Amino acid sequence: MKYLLLLIVLALVFYMLGRKRQPPPAQPPASSAPPPVSRGQTMVACAHCGLHLPEQESLPGRGGAFCSTEHRAAYEAAHARP
């Protein structure tokens, strides 16, 4: 019985020593710089209806930016100078 217990203890010791010799799992290197942040588009509101749209897609007019030619014409007709 003593020898069986001694054998189990020795097997456990050798098992633990064998686990410590294995290299730890590889981890990806931690980068010091955060990932680049992409900048969003500048949004503008249509001066006639208030719809928000990207500045590149808006139509410029006398009253600001517009979402369509119809809204630009309607705004300019409503706000025409006498």
C-alpha positions in Angstrom: 0.0 0.0 0.0 2.9 2.3 0.8 4.5 1.7 -2.5 1.3 2.4 -4.4 0.9 5.8 -2.6 4.6 6.6 -3.3 4.2 5.6 -7.0 1.1 7.9 -7.3 3.0 10.8 -5.7 6.0 10.3 -8.0 3.8 10.2 -11.0 2.1 13.4 -10.0 5.4 15.1 -9.5 6.7 14.0 -12.9 3.4 15.1 -14.5 3.7 18.6 -12.9 7.3 19.0 -14.0 6.5 18.0 -17.5 3.7 20.6 -17.7 6.1 23.4 -16.6 8.6 22.6 -19.3 6.1 23.1 -22.1 6.2 26.7 -23.5 3.1 28.8 -22.9 0.7 29.3 -25.8 1.9 32.0 -28.2 0.1 35.3 -27.8 0.1 38.0 -30.5 2.4 40.9 -29.7 0.6 43.8 -28.1 0.9 46.9 -30.2 1.6 50.1 -28.3 -0.3 52.3 -30.7 -4.2 52.1 -30.9 -5.7 51.2 -34.2 -6.3 54.2 -36.5 -9.7 55.8 -36.1 -11.6 56.4 -39.3 -13.1 59.9 -39.6 -16.8 60.1 -40.5 -18.3 62.3 -43.2 -19.4 65.8 -42.5 -23.2 65.9 -42.4 -25.3 69.0 -43.4 -29.0 69.6 -43.1 -31.1 70.5 -46.0 -32.2 74.2 -45.6 -35.7 73.3 -46.9 -36.7 70.1 -45.2 -34.0 69.5 -42.6 -32.9 66.1 -44.0 -29.3 65.3 -43.0 -27.0 64.1 -45.8 -23.3 64.0 -46.4 -21.8 67.3 -47.5 -20.4 65.7 -50.7 -23.9 64.8 -51.8 -25.5 68.1 -51.0 -26.3 70.8 -53.5 -25.1 74.3 -52.6 -27.6 77.2 -53.0 -28.2 80.8 -51.8 -29.8 79.6 -48.5 -27.3 76.8 -47.7 -27.1 73.2 -48.6 -30.0 71.2 -50.2 -30.9 67.6 -50.7 -32.4 68.0 -54.2 -32.8 70.6 -57.0 -36.5 70.8 -56.2 -35.9 71.8 -52.6 -33.3 74.3 -53.7 -35.7 75.9 -56.2 -38.6 75.9 -53.6 -36.5 77.5 -50.9 -35.1 80.1 -53.3 -38.6 80.9 -54.6 -40.0 81.3 -51.1 -37.1 83.4 -50.0 -36.7 85.5 -53.1 -35.4 89.0 -52.7 -37.8 91.7 -54.0 
